[in-house]
């Protein structure tokens, strides 16, 4: 059943009803697979939501996948400000809900400050020149993530 769900991306109501009759372990696994498929669809569409999951592995997968996409853009001299801002919104949700392990917090801090921030702050970057408001918003959001904000629920 797992392989069918993974290969078909099929989590329709009939399959969910069938799985509901199975063991608790099977239901949990189905929910994890459904979440994985949902993340895959977001990544494919390049529309990253702020949605976080109860499963820390799914959250880590989504976080690393989005970071990988942004990194790929950066090394190809492309900066998708919308994608970066969606990533930062997702990261803020993860941090506020404390749904991410310390390792991924440290990794995100390094990623944001080593890869995103230098590109955005580079005065030769077309974003910094032509879309200053976008660049300023990204810098502001990275500062919030770095320092936390009690107003946003960071602990």
VMD Tcl script that builds the backbone (N, CA, C; Angstrom):
set m [mol new atoms 465]
animate dup $m
set s [atomselect $m all]
$s set {name element resname resid chain x y z} {
  {N N UNK 1 A 0.831 -1.192 0.000}
  {CA C UNK 1 A 0.000 0.000 0.000}
  {C C UNK 1 A 0.875 1.256 0.000}
  {N N UNK 2 A 1.952 1.230 0.803}
  {CA C UNK 2 A 2.843 2.391 0.883}
  {C C UNK 2 A 3.402 2.756 -0.485}
  {N N UNK 3 A 3.868 1.735 -1.201}
  {CA C UNK 3 A 4.463 1.989 -2.514}
  {C C UNK 3 A 3.426 2.551 -3.485}
  {N N UNK 4 A 2.215 2.047 -3.414}
  {CA C UNK 4 A 1.158 2.580 -4.280}
  {C C UNK 4 A 0.950 4.066 -3.993}
  {N N UNK 5 A 0.866 4.425 -2.730}
  {CA C UNK 5 A 0.635 5.822 -2.353}
  {C C UNK 5 A 1.793 6.699 -2.817}
  {N N UNK 6 A 3.016 6.245 -2.595}
  {CA C UNK 6 A 4.189 7.037 -2.980}
  {C C UNK 6 A 4.256 7.215 -4.499}
  {N N UNK 7 A 4.090 6.121 -5.242}
  {CA C UNK 7 A 4.248 6.195 -6.689}
  {C C UNK 7 A 3.072 6.859 -7.393}
  {N N UNK 8 A 1.887 6.736 -6.823}
  {CA C UNK 8 A 0.709 7.299 -7.476}
  {C C UNK 8 A 0.347 8.688 -6.961}
  {N N UNK 9 A 0.907 9.068 -5.813}
  {CA C UNK 9 A 0.526 10.327 -5.144}
  {C C UNK 9 A -0.974 10.353 -4.862}
  {N N UNK 10 A -1.517 9.209 -4.594}
  {CA C UNK 10 A -2.960 9.064 -4.408}
  {C C UNK 10 A -3.281 8.905 -2.924}
  {N N UNK 11 A -3.921 9.904 -2.375}
  {CA C UNK 11 A -4.352 9.841 -0.969}
  {C C UNK 11 A -5.829 10.210 -0.883}
  {N N UNK 12 A -6.607 9.744 -1.844}
  {CA C UNK 12 A -8.012 10.131 -1.902}
  {C C UNK 12 A -8.795 9.559 -0.712}
  {N N UNK 13 A -10.041 9.957 -0.599}
  {CA C UNK 13 A -10.888 9.602 0.541}
  {C C UNK 13 A -11.090 8.092 0.669}
  {N N UNK 14 A -11.186 7.401 -0.443}
  {CA C UNK 14 A -11.396 5.941 -0.388}
  {C C UNK 14 A -10.182 5.239 0.215}
  {N N UNK 15 A -9.001 5.681 -0.169}
  {CA C UNK 15 A -7.791 5.080 0.392}
  {C C UNK 15 A -7.679 5.437 1.870}
  {N N UNK 16 A -7.987 6.679 2.202}
  {CA C UNK 16 A -7.949 7.096 3.602}
  {C C UNK 16 A -8.933 6.276 4.439}
  {N N UNK 17 A -10.103 6.014 3.888}
  {CA C UNK 17 A -11.119 5.193 4.573}
  {C C UNK 17 A -10.607 3.764 4.774}
  {N N UNK 18 A -9.959 3.229 3.754}
  {CA C UNK 18 A -9.396 1.887 3.844}
  {C C UNK 18 A -8.303 1.828 4.919}
  {N N UNK 19 A -7.433 2.797 4.915}
  {CA C UNK 19 A -6.332 2.833 5.883}
  {C C UNK 19 A -6.872 3.020 7.302}
  {N N UNK 20 A -7.956 3.749 7.445}
  {CA C UNK 20 A -8.541 3.989 8.770}
  {C C UNK 20 A -8.961 2.683 9.453}
  {N N UNK 21 A -9.194 1.655 8.665}
  {CA C UNK 21 A -9.584 0.346 9.210}
  {C C UNK 21 A -8.369 -0.478 9.648}
  {N N UNK 22 A -7.191 0.028 9.355}
  {CA C UNK 22 A -5.957 -0.695 9.665}
  {C C UNK 22 A -5.447 -0.314 11.051}
  {N N UNK 23 A -4.267 -0.773 11.356}
  {CA C UNK 23 A -3.657 -0.501 12.661}
  {C C UNK 23 A -3.316 0.982 12.815}
  {N N UNK 24 A -3.120 1.393 14.048}
  {CA C UNK 24 A -2.730 2.773 14.348}
  {C C UNK 24 A -1.427 3.119 13.644}
  {N N UNK 25 A -0.522 2.155 13.590}
  {CA C UNK 25 A 0.758 2.365 12.916}
  {C C UNK 25 A 0.550 2.649 11.426}
  {N N UNK 26 A -0.362 1.932 10.797}
  {CA C UNK 26 A -0.653 2.153 9.377}
  {C C UNK 26 A -1.280 3.523 9.144}
  {N N UNK 27 A -2.166 3.938 10.032}
  {CA C UNK 27 A -2.800 5.259 9.925}
  {C C UNK 27 A -1.747 6.348 10.051}
  {N N UNK 28 A -0.852 6.197 11.024}
  {CA C UNK 28 A 0.220 7.174 11.224}
  {C C UNK 28 A 1.113 7.252 9.994}
  {N N UNK 29 A 1.457 6.107 9.449}
  {CA C UNK 29 A 2.306 6.067 8.250}
  {C C UNK 29 A 1.590 6.716 7.059}
  {N N UNK 30 A 0.296 6.461 6.921}
  {CA C UNK 30 A -0.479 7.064 5.836}
  {C C UNK 30 A -0.478 8.589 5.967}
  {N N UNK 31 A -0.688 9.089 7.175}
  {CA C UNK 31 A -0.699 10.540 7.389}
  {C C UNK 31 A 0.656 11.155 7.047}
  {N N UNK 32 A 1.718 10.451 7.390}
  {CA C UNK 32 A 3.056 10.945 7.069}
  {C C UNK 32 A 3.264 10.971 5.557}
  {N N UNK 33 A 2.835 9.910 4.871}
  {CA C UNK 33 A 2.951 9.874 3.414}
  {C C UNK 33 A 2.106 10.970 2.765}
  {N N UNK 34 A 0.911 11.201 3.300}
  {CA C UNK 34 A 0.047 12.261 2.765}
  {C C UNK 34 A 0.708 13.627 2.939}
  {N N UNK 35 A 1.345 13.841 4.084}
  {CA C UNK 35 A 2.059 15.103 4.323}
  {C C UNK 35 A 3.237 15.235 3.368}
  {N N UNK 36 A 3.955 14.144 3.162}
  {CA C UNK 36 A 5.083 14.147 2.237}
  {C C UNK 36 A 4.625 14.532 0.830}
  {N N UNK 37 A 3.532 13.947 0.395}
  {CA C UNK 37 A 2.993 14.253 -0.936}
  {C C UNK 37 A 2.562 15.719 -1.019}
  {N N UNK 38 A 1.963 16.228 0.045}
  {CA C UNK 38 A 1.564 17.638 0.089}
  {C C UNK 38 A 2.780 18.546 -0.061}
  {N N UNK 39 A 3.866 18.227 0.628}
  {CA C UNK 39 A 5.105 19.011 0.518}
  {C C UNK 39 A 5.649 18.920 -0.897}
  {N N UNK 40 A 5.634 17.719 -1.485}
  {CA C UNK 40 A 6.107 17.546 -2.858}
  {C C UNK 40 A 5.344 18.438 -3.829}
  {N N UNK 41 A 4.036 18.520 -3.650}
  {CA C UNK 41 A 3.216 19.368 -4.527}
  {C C UNK 41 A 3.587 20.838 -4.371}
  {N N UNK 42 A 3.842 21.260 -3.139}
  {CA C UNK 42 A 4.275 22.647 -2.912}
  {C C UNK 42 A 5.601 22.902 -3.612}
  {N N UNK 43 A 6.530 21.981 -3.449}
  {CA C UNK 43 A 7.849 22.154 -4.061}
  {C C UNK 43 A 7.745 22.182 -5.583}
  {N N UNK 44 A 6.916 21.331 -6.127}
  {CA C UNK 44 A 6.730 21.302 -7.581}
  {C C UNK 44 A 6.126 22.601 -8.100}
  {N N UNK 45 A 5.220 23.170 -7.334}
  {CA C UNK 45 A 4.554 24.398 -7.765}
  {C C UNK 45 A 5.361 25.652 -7.428}
  {N N UNK 46 A 6.388 25.487 -6.606}
  {CA C UNK 46 A 7.218 26.605 -6.119}
  {C C UNK 46 A 6.393 27.631 -5.346}
  {N N UNK 47 A 5.305 27.174 -4.758}
  {CA C UNK 47 A 4.468 27.997 -3.885}
  {C C UNK 47 A 4.537 27.385 -2.491}
  {N N UNK 48 A 5.429 27.917 -1.679}
  {CA C UNK 48 A 5.694 27.344 -0.363}
  {C C UNK 48 A 4.783 27.993 0.671}
  {N N UNK 49 A 3.998 27.159 1.332}
  {CA C UNK 49 A 3.085 27.673 2.358}
  {C C UNK 49 A 3.797 27.743 3.704}
  {N N UNK 50 A 3.163 28.401 4.647}
  {CA C UNK 50 A 3.675 28.484 6.007}
  {C C UNK 50 A 3.289 27.251 6.816}
  {N N UNK 51 A 2.576 26.332 6.203}
  {CA C UNK 51 A 2.076 25.151 6.906}
  {C C UNK 51 A 3.214 24.337 7.503}
  {N N UNK 52 A 3.055 24.007 8.775}
  {CA C UNK 52 A 4.009 23.128 9.442}
  {C C UNK 52 A 3.283 21.844 9.813}
  {N N UNK 53 A 4.045 20.839 10.130}
  {CA C UNK 53 A 3.497 19.509 10.369}
  {C C UNK 53 A 3.873 19.033 11.763}
  {N N UNK 54 A 3.091 18.094 12.286}
  {CA C UNK 54 A 3.403 17.515 13.585}
  {C C UNK 54 A 4.641 16.633 13.515}
  {N N UNK 55 A 4.946 16.147 12.329}
  {CA C UNK 55 A 6.088 15.263 12.131}
  {C C UNK 55 A 7.346 16.089 11.848}
  {N N UNK 56 A 8.333 15.989 12.727}
  {CA C UNK 56 A 9.549 16.791 12.573}
  {C C UNK 56 A 10.344 16.397 11.330}
  {N N UNK 57 A 10.256 15.132 10.911}
  {CA C UNK 57 A 10.962 14.717 9.701}
  {C C UNK 57 A 10.380 15.391 8.458}
  {N N UNK 58 A 9.076 15.536 8.409}
  {CA C UNK 58 A 8.435 16.212 7.269}
  {C C UNK 58 A 8.828 17.692 7.276}
  {N N UNK 59 A 8.832 18.316 8.447}
  {CA C UNK 59 A 9.249 19.719 8.542}
  {C C UNK 59 A 10.692 19.892 8.085}
  {N N UNK 60 A 11.569 18.996 8.518}
  {CA C UNK 60 A 12.978 19.067 8.123}
  {C C UNK 60 A 13.119 18.863 6.613}
  {N N UNK 61 A 12.376 17.907 6.072}
  {CA C UNK 61 A 12.418 17.650 4.631}
  {C C UNK 61 A 11.989 18.889 3.845}
  {N N UNK 62 A 10.889 19.503 4.266}
  {CA C UNK 62 A 10.394 20.696 3.569}
  {C C UNK 62 A 11.418 21.825 3.674}
  {N N UNK 63 A 11.951 22.036 4.868}
  {CA C UNK 63 A 12.927 23.101 5.080}
  {C C UNK 63 A 14.156 22.911 4.197}
  {N N UNK 64 A 14.739 21.716 4.230}
  {CA C UNK 64 A 15.944 21.459 3.445}
  {C C UNK 64 A 15.673 21.525 1.949}
  {N N UNK 65 A 14.522 21.065 1.531}
  {CA C UNK 65 A 14.177 21.110 0.105}
  {C C UNK 65 A 14.045 22.544 -0.393}
  {N N UNK 66 A 13.417 23.379 0.398}
  {CA C UNK 66 A 13.273 24.789 0.002}
  {C C UNK 66 A 14.636 25.473 0.008}
  {N N UNK 67 A 15.441 25.194 1.017}
  {CA C UNK 67 A 16.789 25.764 1.051}
  {C C UNK 67 A 17.591 25.323 -0.169}
  {N N UNK 68 A 17.458 24.069 -0.542}
  {CA C UNK 68 A 18.161 23.551 -1.711}
  {C C UNK 68 A 17.724 24.282 -2.977}
  {N N UNK 69 A 16.437 24.536 -3.108}
  {CA C UNK 69 A 15.913 25.255 -4.264}
  {C C UNK 69 A 16.468 26.684 -4.320}
  {N N UNK 70 A 16.483 27.341 -3.174}
  {CA C UNK 70 A 17.018 28.714 -3.118}
  {C C UNK 70 A 18.508 28.713 -3.432}
  {N N UNK 71 A 19.236 27.752 -2.879}
  {CA C UNK 71 A 20.672 27.652 -3.132}
  {C C UNK 71 A 20.941 27.443 -4.624}
  {N N UNK 72 A 20.146 26.577 -5.239}
  {CA C UNK 72 A 20.296 26.327 -6.680}
  {C C UNK 72 A 20.096 27.620 -7.468}
  {N N UNK 73 A 19.092 28.404 -7.087}
  {CA C UNK 73 A 18.882 29.701 -7.739}
  {C C UNK 73 A 20.083 30.618 -7.536}
  {N N UNK 74 A 20.592 30.657 -6.320}
  {CA C UNK 74 A 21.719 31.555 -5.999}
  {C C UNK 74 A 22.950 31.206 -6.823}
  {N N UNK 75 A 23.281 29.916 -6.913}
  {CA C UNK 75 A 24.496 29.560 -7.672}
  {C C UNK 75 A 24.309 29.759 -9.170}
  {N N UNK 76 A 23.064 29.875 -9.605}
  {CA C UNK 76 A 22.782 30.172 -11.012}
  {C C UNK 76 A 22.472 31.654 -11.224}
  {N N UNK 77 A 22.864 32.471 -10.247}
  {CA C UNK 77 A 22.703 33.929 -10.306}
  {C C UNK 77 A 21.257 34.362 -10.512}
  {N N UNK 78 A 20.353 33.632 -9.895}
  {CA C UNK 78 A 18.937 34.014 -9.893}
  {C C UNK 78 A 18.529 34.224 -8.446}
  {N N UNK 79 A 17.716 35.227 -8.235}
  {CA C UNK 79 A 17.174 35.448 -6.896}
  {C C UNK 79 A 15.670 35.609 -7.036}
  {N N UNK 80 A 14.967 34.664 -6.468}
  {CA C UNK 80 A 13.509 34.675 -6.478}
  {C C UNK 80 A 13.067 35.198 -5.111}
  {N N UNK 81 A 12.775 36.490 -5.045}
  {CA C UNK 81 A 12.441 37.104 -3.755}
  {C C UNK 81 A 11.174 36.507 -3.151}
  {N N UNK 82 A 10.213 36.167 -3.990}
  {CA C UNK 82 A 8.978 35.559 -3.484}
  {C C UNK 82 A 9.284 34.238 -2.794}
  {N N UNK 83 A 10.099 33.411 -3.425}
  {CA C UNK 83 A 10.480 32.123 -2.861}
  {C C UNK 83 A 11.230 32.307 -1.535}
  {N N UNK 84 A 12.122 33.263 -1.484}
  {CA C UNK 84 A 12.885 33.517 -0.260}
  {C C UNK 84 A 11.959 33.989 0.863}
  {N N UNK 85 A 11.047 34.886 0.549}
  {CA C UNK 85 A 10.120 35.379 1.577}
  {C C UNK 85 A 9.171 34.281 2.058}
  {N N UNK 86 A 8.730 33.415 1.144}
  {CA C UNK 86 A 7.888 32.281 1.554}
  {C C UNK 86 A 8.682 31.342 2.460}
  {N N UNK 87 A 9.928 31.096 2.113}
  {CA C UNK 87 A 10.803 30.263 2.942}
  {C C UNK 87 A 10.948 30.869 4.338}
  {N N UNK 88 A 11.191 32.172 4.401}
  {CA C UNK 88 A 11.372 32.825 5.702}
  {C C UNK 88 A 10.088 32.804 6.522}
  {N N UNK 89 A 8.936 32.940 5.876}
  {CA C UNK 89 A 7.654 32.819 6.592}
  {C C UNK 89 A 7.491 31.418 7.169}
  {N N UNK 90 A 7.830 30.403 6.373}
  {CA C UNK 90 A 7.755 29.021 6.845}
  {C C UNK 90 A 8.712 28.808 8.019}
  {N N UNK 91 A 9.931 29.305 7.889}
  {CA C UNK 91 A 10.930 29.158 8.950}
  {C C UNK 91 A 10.462 29.827 10.235}
  {N N UNK 92 A 9.868 31.010 10.121}
  {CA C UNK 92 A 9.356 31.696 11.317}
  {C C UNK 92 A 8.268 30.868 11.997}
  {N N UNK 93 A 7.400 30.259 11.205}
  {CA C UNK 93 A 6.346 29.393 11.778}
  {C C UNK 93 A 6.960 28.206 12.513}
  {N N UNK 94 A 7.965 27.594 11.894}
  {CA C UNK 94 A 8.644 26.466 12.538}
  {C C UNK 94 A 9.263 26.875 13.864}
  {N N UNK 95 A 9.931 28.019 13.861}
  {CA C UNK 95 A 10.598 28.489 15.075}
  {C C UNK 95 A 9.588 28.875 16.154}
  {N N UNK 96 A 8.529 29.549 15.755}
  {CA C UNK 96 A 7.512 29.980 16.727}
  {C C UNK 96 A 6.818 28.780 17.367}
  {N N UNK 97 A 6.596 27.736 16.582}
  {CA C UNK 97 A 5.924 26.533 17.091}
  {C C UNK 97 A 6.917 25.556 17.723}
  {N N UNK 98 A 8.196 25.856 17.596}
  {CA C UNK 98 A 9.260 24.996 18.107}
  {C C UNK 98 A 9.119 23.571 17.562}
  {N N UNK 99 A 8.897 23.477 16.249}
  {CA C UNK 99 A 8.679 22.191 15.576}
  {C C UNK 99 A 9.894 21.772 14.743}
  {N N UNK 100 A 11.081 22.204 15.196}
  {CA C UNK 100 A 12.284 21.892 14.443}
  {C C UNK 100 A 13.430 21.659 15.425}
  {N N UNK 101 A 14.244 20.662 15.117}
  {CA C UNK 101 A 15.374 20.329 15.983}
  {C C UNK 101 A 16.438 21.421 15.930}
  {N N UNK 102 A 17.253 21.475 16.970}
  {CA C UNK 102 A 18.306 22.493 17.086}
  {C C UNK 102 A 19.272 22.456 15.904}
  {N N UNK 103 A 19.572 21.271 15.415}
  {CA C UNK 103 A 20.485 21.152 14.278}
  {C C UNK 103 A 19.981 21.971 13.089}
  {N N UNK 104 A 18.689 21.864 12.804}
  {CA C UNK 104 A 18.114 22.567 11.652}
  {C C UNK 104 A 18.004 24.072 11.909}
  {N N UNK 105 A 17.877 24.460 13.162}
  {CA C UNK 105 A 17.913 25.883 13.507}
  {C C UNK 105 A 19.292 26.446 13.172}
  {N N UNK 106 A 20.333 25.726 13.601}
  {CA C UNK 106 A 21.700 26.174 13.325}
  {C C UNK 106 A 21.991 26.179 11.828}
  {N N UNK 107 A 21.544 25.141 11.151}
  {CA C UNK 107 A 21.751 25.049 9.708}
  {C C UNK 107 A 21.049 26.207 8.982}
  {N N UNK 108 A 19.839 26.530 9.410}
  {CA C UNK 108 A 19.088 27.626 8.786}
  {C C UNK 108 A 19.750 28.965 9.036}
  {N N UNK 109 A 20.252 29.160 10.258}
  {CA C UNK 109 A 20.968 30.402 10.566}
  {C C UNK 109 A 22.165 30.558 9.618}
  {N N UNK 110 A 22.917 29.486 9.477}
  {CA C UNK 110 A 24.089 29.525 8.602}
  {C C UNK 110 A 23.670 29.767 7.154}
  {N N UNK 111 A 22.648 29.072 6.692}
  {CA C UNK 111 A 22.177 29.221 5.312}
  {C C UNK 111 A 21.732 30.662 5.044}
  {N N UNK 112 A 20.930 31.198 5.943}
  {CA C UNK 112 A 20.404 32.552 5.757}
  {C C UNK 112 A 21.515 33.594 5.711}
  {N N UNK 113 A 22.497 33.438 6.608}
  {CA C UNK 113 A 23.537 34.452 6.754}
  {C C UNK 113 A 24.744 34.233 5.850}
  {N N UNK 114 A 24.944 33.027 5.372}
  {CA C UNK 114 A 26.074 32.764 4.475}
  {C C UNK 114 A 25.687 32.837 3.000}
  {N N UNK 115 A 24.454 32.477 2.678}
  {CA C UNK 115 A 24.062 32.415 1.277}
  {C C UNK 115 A 23.065 33.495 0.866}
  {N N UNK 116 A 21.992 33.640 1.626}
  {CA C UNK 116 A 20.969 34.610 1.204}
  {C C UNK 116 A 21.420 36.048 1.469}
  {N N UNK 117 A 21.766 36.351 2.691}
  {CA C UNK 117 A 22.062 37.731 3.072}
  {C C UNK 117 A 23.177 38.372 2.243}
  {N N UNK 118 A 24.317 37.708 2.030}
  {CA C UNK 118 A 25.361 38.342 1.212}
  {C C UNK 118 A 24.901 38.660 -0.209}
  {N N UNK 119 A 24.070 37.797 -0.789}
  {CA C UNK 119 A 23.562 38.067 -2.145}
  {C C UNK 119 A 22.627 39.263 -2.154}
  {N N UNK 120 A 21.779 39.325 -1.168}
  {CA C UNK 120 A 20.795 40.410 -1.108}
  {C C UNK 120 A 21.480 41.742 -0.794}
  {N N UNK 121 A 22.478 41.716 0.056}
  {CA C UNK 121 A 23.159 42.967 0.449}
  {C C UNK 121 A 24.202 43.426 -0.556}
  {N N UNK 122 A 24.559 42.583 -1.498}
  {CA C UNK 122 A 25.551 42.932 -2.496}
  {C C UNK 122 A 25.037 44.095 -3.356}
  {N N UNK 123 A 25.740 45.231 -3.339}
  {CA C UNK 123 A 25.254 46.397 -4.101}
  {C C UNK 123 A 25.237 46.183 -5.620}
  {N N UNK 124 A 25.978 45.189 -6.101}
  {CA C UNK 124 A 25.979 44.896 -7.538}
  {C C UNK 124 A 24.818 43.993 -7.947}
  {N N UNK 125 A 24.118 43.479 -6.982}
  {CA C UNK 125 A 22.985 42.603 -7.245}
  {C C UNK 125 A 21.825 43.434 -7.793}
  {N N UNK 126 A 21.224 43.022 -8.897}
  {CA C UNK 126 A 20.103 43.779 -9.473}
  {C C UNK 126 A 18.925 43.945 -8.502}
  {N N UNK 127 A 18.730 42.982 -7.615}
  {CA C UNK 127 A 17.643 43.090 -6.626}
  {C C UNK 127 A 17.921 44.275 -5.703}
  {N N UNK 128 A 19.163 44.374 -5.239}
  {CA C UNK 128 A 19.519 45.473 -4.341}
  {C C UNK 128 A 19.384 46.824 -5.041}
  {N N UNK 129 A 19.637 46.849 -6.343}
  {CA C UNK 129 A 19.561 48.096 -7.097}
  {C C UNK 129 A 18.131 48.437 -7.508}
  {N N UNK 130 A 17.461 47.491 -8.130}
  {CA C UNK 130 A 16.184 47.763 -8.785}
  {C C UNK 130 A 14.960 47.469 -7.936}
  {N N UNK 131 A 15.097 46.604 -6.954}
  {CA C UNK 131 A 13.950 46.240 -6.121}
  {C C UNK 131 A 14.345 46.333 -4.658}
  {N N UNK 132 A 14.735 47.524 -4.293}
  {CA C UNK 132 A 15.250 47.761 -2.944}
  {C C UNK 132 A 14.244 47.373 -1.867}
  {N N UNK 133 A 12.962 47.604 -2.106}
  {CA C UNK 133 A 11.967 47.268 -1.081}
  {C C UNK 133 A 11.929 45.754 -0.827}
  {N N UNK 134 A 12.084 44.948 -1.896}
  {CA C UNK 134 A 12.146 43.486 -1.722}
  {C C UNK 134 A 13.391 43.092 -0.937}
  {N N UNK 135 A 14.517 43.681 -1.306}
  {CA C UNK 135 A 15.766 43.386 -0.603}
  {C C UNK 135 A 15.662 43.785 0.862}
  {N N UNK 136 A 15.108 44.958 1.127}
  {CA C UNK 136 A 14.957 45.416 2.510}
  {C C UNK 136 A 14.045 44.498 3.312}
  {N N UNK 137 A 12.991 44.002 2.685}
  {CA C UNK 137 A 12.069 43.094 3.384}
  {C C UNK 137 A 12.752 41.768 3.722}
  {N N UNK 138 A 13.546 41.245 2.827}
  {CA C UNK 138 A 14.279 39.998 3.090}
  {C C UNK 138 A 15.274 40.206 4.231}
  {N N UNK 139 A 15.990 41.307 4.192}
  {CA C UNK 139 A 16.948 41.610 5.268}
  {C C UNK 139 A 16.227 41.739 6.604}
  {N N UNK 140 A 15.089 42.412 6.605}
  {CA C UNK 140 A 14.292 42.560 7.833}
  {C C UNK 140 A 13.846 41.203 8.365}
  {N N UNK 141 A 13.354 40.335 7.469}
  {CA C UNK 141 A 12.863 39.017 7.892}
  {C C UNK 141 A 13.997 38.133 8.407}
  {N N UNK 142 A 15.161 38.201 7.792}
  {CA C UNK 142 A 16.310 37.434 8.289}
  {C C UNK 142 A 16.733 37.951 9.659}
  {N N UNK 143 A 16.684 39.255 9.856}
  {CA C UNK 143 A 17.013 39.826 11.171}
  {C C UNK 143 A 16.035 39.335 12.231}
  {N N UNK 144 A 14.762 39.285 11.893}
  {CA C UNK 144 A 13.750 38.771 12.835}
  {C C UNK 144 A 14.036 37.306 13.168}
  {N N UNK 145 A 14.338 36.513 12.151}
  {CA C UNK 145 A 14.644 35.094 12.382}
  {C C UNK 145 A 15.901 34.959 13.245}
  {N N UNK 146 A 16.920 35.774 12.958}
  {CA C UNK 146 A 18.171 35.704 13.717}
  {C C UNK 146 A 17.981 36.071 15.185}
  {N N UNK 147 A 17.217 37.129 15.418}
  {CA C UNK 147 A 17.086 37.668 16.775}
  {C C UNK 147 A 15.859 37.166 17.511}
  {N N UNK 148 A 14.913 36.638 16.767}
  {CA C UNK 148 A 13.658 36.229 17.382}
  {C C UNK 148 A 12.794 37.449 17.657}
  {N N UNK 149 A 11.556 37.207 17.939}
  {CA C UNK 149 A 10.635 38.281 18.272}
  {C C UNK 149 A 9.527 37.698 19.129}
  {N N UNK 150 A 9.393 38.181 20.329}
  {CA C UNK 150 A 8.345 37.693 21.203}
  {C C UNK 150 A 6.966 37.964 20.621}
  {N N UNK 151 A 6.831 39.025 19.836}
  {CA C UNK 151 A 5.549 39.330 19.210}
  {C C UNK 151 A 5.135 38.252 18.212}
  {N N UNK 152 A 6.131 37.576 17.616}
  {CA C UNK 152 A 5.837 36.516 16.659}
  {C C UNK 152 A 5.740 35.158 17.342}
  {N N UNK 153 A 5.907 35.136 18.657}
  {CA C UNK 153 A 5.774 33.881 19.387}
  {C C UNK 153 A 7.065 33.106 19.544}
  {N N UNK 154 A 8.195 33.692 19.177}
  {CA C UNK 154 A 9.462 32.991 19.358}
  {C C UNK 154 A 9.748 32.844 20.836}
  {N N UNK 155 A 10.292 31.711 21.187}
  {CA C UNK 155 A 10.618 31.445 22.590}
  {C C UNK 155 A 12.091 31.607 22.822}
}
mol reanalyze $m
mol bondsrecalc $m
mol representation Tube
mol addrep $m
